[in-house]
Amino acid sequence: MHDSLSNDLQDLKAAALATQAAAPAPAQRGWDAVLDRDAILATQAAWQDARTAYEHTEGALAPIFPDLDFSIDARYDDFLAELPQGDPNSFDDMGVTGLHGAERVIYSESIPEKVVTFEASLQGYTPAAFPATAEQAASFKTLLLGKIVRDADQFLSGWSNSQNINLSEAFQGLVSLMNEQREKVNKAATGEEESRYSQRTMVDLRDNLAGTKKIYAIFQPYLRSRTNPGDPTLDGPTVDTAIEAALAKLDALYAQVEGDAIPTPPATWSSEAPSAADLDSDFGRLYSGIQAAVSSNDPDSVVVNMNRAASVMGFEQFAP
């Protein structure tokens, strides 16, 4: 697990450096959507690589490094909850930072209307925008993107130097991340979703699942060695088979969705009481599938069975 996550963190640092290197910094002006088009596209592509690398590690590492996780992965509204006066400078390394802080800048000219509407209701809101001056462009490149590079480096060095890895926390983090899939799809209807500026939250979901599957595979041999034929809920091989089935079902569900974005929710969507017609939409089917996959009340769900695995391996269970 140490080697596997180290590789992802090396990818994160490399992508963060590539994002910083690609970001335009004109000497006499701010960003221009036409003149800087190629550089902006390269910045977006490198940012997407950084996002994927982080999502692969999030489940296992967020509980172990919570402050770094907040700095590099918190959403705009999460930061504003701690900044009642807002963050008037979107380009420096203070206030709103991290991957979503950078995403908000580099995708500012294509943010969906529902996202703007949601964020405009937040106390301390500042509209997203490209750097308007040479000073802002330089600040974004060196300060905000530099902070992401430093955070990535701290993740890598902290993980590399870890002597006593808390496996129980790491496994709970995987269960928590699977449980969080529900929140990510719930918030899509209100413009609060995770990668909401770039409209690639569906990629986040897939990357979370891929990262979880990779780290779970490292626990599998030990889990399968813990047999209890008299109680299938505590028999390692039986629980492992159930987890594999649940992960495969979630994988198939995500594969049914085309593109990077979560399907657009119906205009009449209500997560409290969705209608039968709305549940039959592309969004509704994704929503229902995720709800079932992570339900703490469904004996076949991935969350229930990963919590059973935690008990089998002597770890604490995740409490939804």
C-alpha positions, -999 to 999 in steps of 0.1 A, spaced: 0 0 0 29 23 8 45 19 -26 12 21 -45 1 54 -29 36 68 -32 33 63 -70 0 82 -71 15 110 -50 45 112 -73 20 116 -102 1 143 -82 33 163 -77 44 159 -113 9 170 -125 9 200 -101 42 211 -114 30 206 -150 -1 227 -143 21 255 -129 45 253 -158 16 255 -184 -2 284 -168 2 315 -190 19 346 -174 19 374 -200 43 402 -191 20 431 -200 -16 418 -195 -39 392 -180 -52 361 -196 -69 363 -230 -92 335 -240 -80 337 -277 -44 346 -274 -37 322 -245 -60 294 -258 -33 268 -262 -17 276 -228 -51 275 -210 -60 242 -226 -26 228 -215 -32 241 -180 -66 224 -179 -52 191 -191 -24 191 -165 -49 201 -138 -71 171 -148 -41 148 -144 -35 162 -109 -72 157 -101 -71 121 -111 -40 114 -91 -54 129 -60 -88 111 -63 -69 78 -65 -54 85 -31 -82 103 -13 -99 74 4 -68 61 22 -49 93 28 -76 119 37 -82 105 72 -44 104 79 -36 139 66 -69 158 72 -54 193 71 -36 187 38 -67 171 24 -87 203 32 -60 225 17 -58 207 -16 -93 193 -20 -119 215 -2 -146 231 -22 -152 269 -25 -182 267 -1 -161 247 24 -135 275 25 -161 303 27 -176 286 57 -144 295 75 -139 328 57 -170 349 65 -154 379 48 -147 359 17 -116 357 -4 -113 388 -27 -80 376 -42 -87 343 -61 -51 341 -73 -29 340 -42 -20 312 -18 -42 325 10 -79 319 17 -94 296 -10 -67 273 -23 -63 238 -37 -73 220 -68 -109 234 -68 -95 269 -62 -74 266 -94 -102 249 -113 -125 278 -105 -100 301 -123 -90 280 -153 -126 271 -161 -141 304 -151 -154 312 -186 -174 280 -189 -190 276 -155 -226 264 -157 -253 289 -147 -266 267 -118 -231 267 -102 -230 305 -105 -264 308 -90 -255 285 -60 -222 303 -53 -237 338 -56 -259 329 -25 -228 323 -4 -216 349 21 -183 363 9 -188 353 -27 -165 367 -54 -172 359 -91 -148 335 -107 -126 351 -134 -94 347 -154 -65 368 -141 -72 403 -154 -37 418 -151 -1 406 -155 2 408 -117 -28 385 -112 -15 360 -138 19 359 -121 2 355 -87 -19 326 -99 11 308 -114 35 313 -86 13 315 -55 -20 296 -59 -5 269 -82 27 270 -61 6 261 -30 -8 230 -48 28 220 -56 38 225 -19 8 205 -7 15 177 -31 51 176 -19 40 176 17 17 147 10 45 128 -7 71 134 20 46 128 48 36 95 34 71 85 24 83 92 60 54 74 77 67 48 101 35 36 116 7 36 91 -28 33 107 -43 6 86 -77 9 104 -79 46 95 -69 39 59 -95 12 55 -122 33 71 -112 60 46 -120 37 18 -154 29 32 -160 66 38 -152 74 2 -176 49 -11 -203 63 12 -194 98 -1 -204 88 -36 -240 95 -25 -232 131 -15 -214 138 -48 -244 128 -69 -269 144 -45 -252 178 -49 -252 177 -87 -288 189 -87 -280 222 -69 -247 232 -85 -228 221 -54 -211 191 -69 -174 185 -66 -156 193 -99 -184 217 -108 -165 243 -129 -149 217 -152 -180 195 -152 -160 163 -146 -175 150 -114 -184 118 -131 -146 113 -137 -141 120 -99 -166 92 -91 -148 68 -115 -114 78 -101 -125 73 -65 -138 38 -74 -105 29 -92 -84 41 -63 -106 22 -38 -104 -10 -58 -66 -7 -61 -61 -2 -23 -88 -28 -14 -69 -54 -34 -40 -50 -11 -62 -59 19 -78 -89 1 -52 -116 9 -54 -109 46 -92 -107 46 -96 -140 27 -73 -157 52 -97 -148 81 -122 -177 78 -153 -182 99 -175 -208 81 -201 -206 109 -210 -170 103 -210 -158 67 -210 -121 78 -176 -127 95 -161 -151 70 -134 -134 50 -138 -152 17 -176 -147 18 -174 -110 26 -147 -105 0 -169 -121 -27 -198 -97 -17 -174 -67 -19 -162 -77 -53 -198 -80 -65 -207 -46 -51 -177 -29 -66 -183 -45 -100 -220 -34 -99 -209 2 -91 -183 0 -119 -209 -11 -144 -232 17 -132 -206 43 -139 -197 28 -172 -233 34 -184 -228 71 -181 -212 87 -212 -188 116 -208 -171 134 -179 -201 151 -164 -229 137 -142 -261 136 -162 -282 167 -160 -309 163 -133 -345 168 -144 -358 203 -137 -384 188 -113 -358 167 -94 -362 164 -56 -337 143 -37 -362 141 -8 -390 127 -29 -380 121 -65 -409 112 -88 -410 79 -107 -405 98 -139 -375 116 -126 -360 83 -113 -363 69 -148 -341 96 -162 -303 91 -168 -296 111 -136 -323 93 -117 -309 58 -126 -274 69 -116 -288 84 -83 -308 52 -75 -279 29 -83 -255 49 -61 -280 50 -32 -284 12 -33 -247 6 -37 -237 26 -5 -268 21 16 -261 12 52 -294 -8 52 -288 -30 22 -269 -62 31 -255 -63 -4 -241 -28 -5 -204 -20 -6 -205 0 26 -222 -27 46 -198 -54 33 -166 -33 37 -177 -26 73 -180 -64 77 -145 -67 63 -132 -42 88 -146 -63 116 -131 -95 101 -97 -78 100 -99 -64 135 -104 -28 124 -130 -2 136 -160 1 114 -169 33 95 -200 50 110 -220 67 82 
